[in-house]
Amino acid sequence: MYYSPRAHKTYLADLPPGYTGQFGPGIKALALVQYHACNVAEPKLLEFFGNVGIIISAGELFNLLIKNQTVFHAEKTAIYAAGLRSSPWQHLDQTSTRVNGVNQQCHVLCNPLYTVFFTTASKDRLSVLDVLRNLGARTFRFNAEAFDLLHALSLPQQVIKTLSALPPEQDLGEVEFTQLLGEHLPNLGPQQRRRVLEATAIAAYHHQLEFPVVKLLLCDDAPQFDWLTEELALCWIHEGRHYKKLTPYVPHHQALLAEFSQQFWDYYHQLLAYRQQPNLTEKSRLTAEFDRLFTTVTGYDQLDDRIAKTLLKKTSLLMVLEHPEIPLHNNPAELGARSRVRKRDGSFGPRTAQGTQGWDTFQTIAATAKKLKVSFYHYIRDRVSGSHTMPSLADQIRQRAEQQPLGNSWNSG
């Protein structure tokens, strides 16, 4: 502000970009980075600002961290869409998150170019589908795929016959679909109802065009991940943990477990070598070796039971033979889940839906920026200031995907 005595007039200059409210982009960006990326809890952040002479109330700090973040929520959606388009395969993992003291679930979806976080009330199959559709409104569809699933799930023929009379090849909203089930199958049991919802929701997901349909999920063997995608790859590290949980007390059994564990990890390293130089001869050899290894009978019943269970997962554990570009483990998603665990350890959990959305959005931007080797602080400040001189993370994902194709085996097929 400048007062001109000669003109008897006061001149008020416009604020620089990003200076709205009481604080400028430097303070706003620093608060967001400290809270969302460095896991500094709000009380400690207030203490920090007080120690450096910045007077800010708890309410105003909350507003800086959570409110009016429409620009960043849009960035998260753009990252999500670009990430899905960058690869036909995706990692997926889940971890708990308490929202206002109530247990909910954080889903971590990622590949080498991005990581995105979603918090939902549950971790069931329908919730995973919600995540694969950016938490959009649920839709359900009766088509050939849905009825194939219903037959595979062994629903009674009378139930399937009744469902076949409902409107085919239409996307139905949740309210409309629930009403139809109530009118035509009022006595449907809860488990059968769940199966109908899941089968028709999967069919609707595969038919939708709003977001790319994931062709392969790489995850652990939790049942909620089944049937969602054309192909499913399982994590070898997670499978190996099942063997570590065995606790034999008889020395002979301990020796049997140690010997088989060595063979397990030797085979794992052979698969790692195959990823570097895939060929049909080695593919056939590794398939035969899997059959030999996981039909082993040691005489230690618990170990033999575990080996038999691994054999049943052959197709998913050997998916790398079909798609050598996929990893053999789900570590990237588990590392993402660990960052949420560290966040909740420091701040316990968000208290509102708005706060939950803020956690998901800024953890997504922070994790993705790290993968793309972009400064999270400079990126946040660039957006807060309104300068937008840095290319968006979504654009960088698209550029990297062109330079670093992640789906060669699908493209060649």
C-alpha positions in Angstrom: 0.0 0.0 0.0 1.4 3.5 -0.9 -0.1 6.9 -0.1 0.8 9.8 -2.5 0.7 13.1 -0.6 0.8 15.0 -3.9 -2.2 13.1 -5.4 -3.9 12.7 -2.0 -4.5 9.1 -3.0 -3.8 5.6 -1.7 -2.6 3.0 -4.1 -3.1 -0.7 -3.2 -1.1 -3.2 -5.3 -2.5 -6.6 -6.2 -1.2 -9.5 -4.2 1.2 -11.8 -6.0 -0.3 -15.1 -7.2 -1.0 -17.6 -4.5 -1.4 -14.9 -1.7 -5.0 -15.4 -0.6 -6.1 -15.3 3.0 -3.5 -14.7 5.7 -0.6 -16.7 4.2 1.3 -17.0 1.0 2.2 -20.1 -1.0 5.4 -20.7 0.9 3.7 -21.3 4.2 0.8 -23.2 2.6 3.1 -25.5 0.7 5.3 -26.1 3.7 2.3 -27.0 5.9 1.0 -29.4 3.3 4.4 -31.1 2.8 5.2 -31.4 6.5 1.8 -32.8 7.3 1.1 -35.1 4.4 4.6 -36.2 3.3 6.7 -35.9 6.5 4.0 -37.2 8.8 4.2 -34.2 11.2 1.1 -34.2 13.3 -0.9 -31.0 13.5 0.1 -30.1 17.1 3.8 -30.4 16.3 3.3 -28.4 13.1 1.7 -25.6 15.1 4.6 -25.8 17.5 7.0 -25.5 14.6 5.4 -22.5 13.1 5.3 -20.9 16.6 9.0 -21.5 17.1 9.8 -19.7 13.8 7.6 -16.7 14.6 4.5 -17.6 12.4 1.3 -17.0 14.3 -1.4 -19.4 13.1 -4.4 -20.9 14.9 -5.3 -24.6 15.0 -8.4 -23.9 13.0 -6.6 -22.0 10.3 -3.9 -24.7 10.0 -6.7 -27.3 9.6 -8.2 -25.1 6.8 -4.8 -24.9 5.1 -4.4 -28.7 5.2 -7.9 -29.9 4.3 -10.2 -27.3 2.9 -10.4 -25.8 -0.6 -8.2 -28.4 -2.2 -10.3 -28.9 -5.4 -7.3 -28.4 -7.6 -5.3 -31.2 -5.9 -8.3 -33.5 -5.9 -8.5 -33.0 -9.6 -4.8 -33.7 -9.9 -5.3 -37.0 -8.0 -8.0 -38.1 -10.5 -5.7 -37.2 -13.4 -2.9 -39.2 -11.9 -5.3 -42.2 -11.4 -6.5 -42.1 -15.0 -3.0 -41.7 -16.4 -1.7 -44.5 -14.2 -4.3 -46.9 -15.3 -3.6 -46.1 -19.0 0.1 -46.5 -18.5 0.0 -50.2 -18.0 -2.4 -53.2 -18.4 -1.3 -54.5 -15.0 -1.4 -52.9 -11.6 -0.3 -53.7 -8.0 -3.0 -53.6 -5.3 -2.8 -53.9 -1.5 -4.9 -52.8 1.5 -4.3 -51.6 5.0 -6.5 -50.4 7.8 -7.2 -46.7 8.5 -9.3 -45.3 11.3 -11.7 -42.5 10.3 -13.1 -40.7 13.3 -12.3 -43.7 15.4 -14.0 -46.2 13.1 -12.0 -48.9 11.2 -11.9 -48.4 7.5 -9.6 -49.6 4.7 -7.0 -47.9 2.6 -6.4 -49.3 -0.9 -3.1 -48.8 -2.6 -3.1 -49.1 -6.4 0.1 -48.5 -8.2 2.7 -49.5 -10.9 6.3 -48.2 -11.4 5.0 -44.7 -12.5 2.4 -43.8 -9.9 0.8 -44.7 -6.6 -2.8 -43.8 -5.7 -4.7 -44.1 -2.3 -8.4 -44.7 -1.7 -10.1 -45.0 1.7 -13.3 -47.0 1.8 -15.5 -48.4 4.6 -14.7 -52.0 3.7 -12.1 -54.1 1.9 -14.6 -56.5 0.2 -14.8 -57.2 -3.5 -17.3 -54.5 -4.2 -15.1 -51.9 -2.5 -12.1 -53.0 -4.7 -14.3 -52.5 -7.7 -15.2 -49.0 -6.4 -11.4 -48.3 -6.3 -11.0 -49.5 -9.9 -13.7 -47.1 -10.9 -12.4 -44.0 -8.9 -15.1 -44.4 -6.3 -17.8 -43.7 -8.8 -21.4 -44.7 -8.3 -21.9 -48.4 -8.4 -23.5 -49.9 -11.5 -24.7 -53.5 -12.2 -25.2 -55.3 -15.4 -26.8 -58.5 -16.5 -25.0 -60.0 -19.5 -23.3 -63.2 -20.6 -20.3 -62.6 -18.4 -22.5 -62.0 -15.3 -24.4 -65.2 -15.8 -21.2 -67.2 -16.4 -19.9 -66.0 -13.0 -23.2 -66.8 -11.4 -23.0 -70.4 -12.7 -19.4 -70.6 -11.6 -20.4 -69.5 -8.1 -23.0 -72.3 -8.0 -26.1 -70.2 -7.5 -29.3 -72.3 -7.7 -30.7 -72.6 -11.2 -34.1 -71.2 -10.1 -32.4 -68.0 -8.9 -30.4 -67.7 -12.2 -33.6 -68.4 -14.2 -35.4 -65.5 -12.3 -32.4 -63.2 -12.9 -32.4 -64.0 -16.6 -35.8 -62.3 -16.9 -34.4 -59.0 -15.6 -33.4 -56.2 -18.1 -30.2 -57.4 -20.0 -27.3 -55.3 -21.2 -28.3 -52.3 -19.2 -26.2 -50.5 -16.5 -28.4 -50.3 -13.5 -27.8 -47.9 -10.5 -27.6 -49.4 -7.0 -31.0 -48.2 -5.9 -32.7 -49.5 -9.0 -30.9 -52.8 -8.9 -31.7 -53.3 -5.2 -35.4 -52.6 -5.9 -35.4 -55.2 -8.7 -33.9 -57.8 -6.5 -36.4 -57.0 -3.8 -39.3 -57.4 -6.2 -38.2 -60.6 -8.0 -36.1 -62.4 -5.3 -37.4 -61.1 -1.9 -36.2 -64.3 -0.1 -32.7 -64.3 -1.5 -30.2 -65.1 1.3 -27.4 -62.7 2.2 -24.6 -64.8 0.7 -26.5 -65.4 -2.6 -27.4 -61.7 -2.7 -23.7 -60.8 -2.3 -22.8 -63.1 -5.1 -25.4 -61.6 -7.4 -24.1 -58.1 -6.6 -20.5 -59.1 -7.2 -21.1 -60.9 -10.5 -23.2 -58.1 -12.0 -20.9 -55.3 -10.7 -17.8 -57.1 -12.2 -19.7 -57.4 -15.6 -20.6 -53.6 -15.4 -16.9 -52.8 -14.6 -15.6 -54.7 -17.6 -18.2 -53.0 -19.8 -17.6 -49.4 -18.7 -15.5 -47.0 -20.8 -14.9 -44.2 -18.3 -11.6 -45.7 -17.0 -9.3 -48.3 -18.5 -10.2 -51.8 -17.4 -7.2 -53.4 -15.6 -6.2 -56.6 -17.3 -4.1 -58.1 -14.6 -3.9 -57.4 -10.8 -0.7 -58.3 -8.9 -1.6 -58.8 -5.3 -1.7 -61.3 -2.4 -4.1 -64.2 -2.3 -7.0 -62.5 -0.4 -10.3 -63.7 -1.9 -11.7 -60.3 -2.6 -9.2 -59.9 -5.6 -10.6 -63.0 -7.4 -12.6 -62.6 -10.7 -12.1 -58.9 -11.0 -9.6 -59.0 -13.9 -8.9 -61.4 -16.8 -5.7 -62.5 -15.1 -4.4 -62.5 -11.5 -0.7 -62.7 -10.5 0.2 -63.6 -6.9 3.1 -62.3 -4.9 5.8 -64.9 -4.3 7.1 -63.0 -1.2 3.6 -63.3 0.3 3.5 -67.0 -0.5 6.8 -67.5 1.1 5.6 -66.0 4.3 3.1 -68.9 4.7 6.1 -71.2 5.0 7.8 -69.0 7.5 4.7 -69.2 9.8 5.2 -73.0 10.2 6.8 -73.7 13.6 8.0 -77.3 13.7 9.3 -78.5 17.0 10.7 -81.9 15.9 14.3 -81.5 14.6 13.5 -83.7 11.6 10.6 -81.5 10.6 12.8 -78.4 11.1 15.3 -79.9 8.7 12.6 -80.7 6.1 11.2 -77.2 6.3 14.7 -75.7 5.9 15.5 -77.8 2.9 12.2 -77.1 1.1 12.5 -73.4 1.9 15.9 -73.4 0.2 14.4 -75.0 -2.9 11.5 -72.5 -2.8 13.8 -69.5 -3.0 16.1 -71.2 -5.5 13.1 -71.6 -7.8 12.1 -67.9 -7.1 15.6 -66.8 -8.3 15.2 -68.9 -11.4 12.0 -67.0 -12.2 13.9 -63.7 -11.6 16.5 -64.8 -14.2 13.7 -65.7 -16.6 12.4 -62.2 -16.5 15.7 -60.9 -17.8 15.8 -63.4 -20.7 12.4 -65.0 -21.4 12.3 -67.8 -23.9 10.0 -70.8 -24.6 12.5 -73.4 -23.6 13.0 -71.9 -20.2 9.3 -71.3 -19.8 8.6 -75.0 -20.4 11.4 -76.0 -18.0 10.2 -73.7 -15.2 6.6 -75.0 -15.6 7.8 -78.6 -15.2 10.0 -77.6 -12.3 7.1 -76.0 -10.5 5.0 -79.2 -10.8 7.9 -81.3 -9.5 8.7 -78.9 -6.6 5.1 -78.4 -5.4 4.1 -82.1 -5.6 6.8 -82.9 -3.1 5.7 -85.1 -0.2 8.0 -84.7 2.8 6.1 -86.6 5.5 5.8 -83.4 7.6 2.0 -83.0 7.3 1.7 -79.2 7.9 4.5 -78.6 5.3 2.9 -81.0 2.8 -0.5 -79.3 3.3 1.2 -75.9 2.6 2.9 -77.2 -0.5 -0.4 -78.6 -1.8 -2.0 -75.2 -1.3 0.8 -73.5 -3.3 0.3 -76.0 -6.2 -3.4 -74.9 -6.5 -2.1 -71.3 -7.2 0.1 -72.4 -10.1 -1.6 -70.3 -12.8 -1.3 -67.1 -10.8 2.1 -67.7 -9.4 3.5 -68.5 -12.9 1.9 -65.5 -14.6 5.3 -64.1 -15.0 6.0 -66.7 -17.6 3.3 -65.2 -19.7 4.1 -61.6 -18.8 7.8 -61.2 -18.0 7.5 -57.5 -17.4 5.5 -58.0 -14.2 7.4 -58.3 -10.9 7.3 -61.5 -8.8 6.2 -59.6 -5.7 3.8 -56.9 -4.5 6.4 -54.9 -2.7 5.5 -51.5 -4.3 1.9 -51.7 -3.1 3.0 -52.9 0.3 5.5 -50.0 0.6 2.6 -47.7 -0.3 0.5 -49.3 2.5 3.4 -48.8 4.9 3.5 -45.1 4.2 -0.2 -45.0 5.3 0.7 -46.9 8.4 3.4 -44.4 9.3 1.0 -41.6 8.6 -1.7 -43.1 10.9 1.0 -43.7 13.6 1.7 -40.0 13.7 -1.8 -38.6 13.3 -3.9 -41.6 14.3 -6.5 -41.0 11.5 -8.6 -38.3 9.8 -11.8 -37.3 11.6 -14.0 -36.3 8.6 -14.8 -37.3 5.1 -13.0 -34.2 3.9 -10.0 -35.0 5.9 -10.0 -38.6 4.6 -10.1 -37.2 1.0 -7.2 -34.9 1.9 -5.1 -37.8 3.2 -5.8 -39.9 0.0 -5.1 -37.0 -2.4 -1.8 -35.7 -0.9 -0.4 -39.1 -0.2 -1.1 -39.9 -3.9 0.6 -36.8 -5.1 3.6 -37.3 -2.7 4.1 -40.9 -3.6 3.7 -40.3 -7.4 6.1 -37.3 -7.3 8.7 -39.5 -5.6 8.4 -42.2 -8.3 8.8 -39.6 -11.0 11.7 -37.9 -9.2 9.8 -34.6 -8.8 10.2 -32.4 -5.8 6.9 -32.7 -3.8 7.5 -29.3 -2.2 8.2 -27.4 -5.4 5.2 -29.1 -7.1 2.8 -28.2 -4.3 4.1 -24.6 -4.2 3.8 -24.3 -8.0 0.1 -25.4 -7.8 -0.7 -23.3 -4.6 0.9 -20.2 -6.2 -1.2 -20.7 -9.3 1.9 -20.4 -11.6 1.6 -23.9 -13.0 5.0 -23.8 -14.6 5.7 -27.4 -13.8 4.2 -30.1 -16.0 1.4 -32.1 -14.3 2.3 -35.4 -12.8 -0.3 -37.0 -15.1 1.4 -35.6 -18.2 4.7 -37.0 -16.9 3.2 -40.4 -16.3 2.0 -40.4 -19.9 5.4 -39.4 -21.2 7.3 -42.0 -19.1 4.8 -44.7 -20.2 5.7 -43.9 -23.9 9.4 -44.1 -23.1 9.1 -47.1 -20.7 6.4 -49.4 -22.0 5.0 -51.6 -19.2 2.9 -54.0 -21.2 5.1 -55.4 -24.0 3.7 -58.9 -23.7 0.2 -57.7 -24.2 1.2 -55.5 -27.1 3.0 -58.3 -28.8 0.1 -60.6 -28.2 
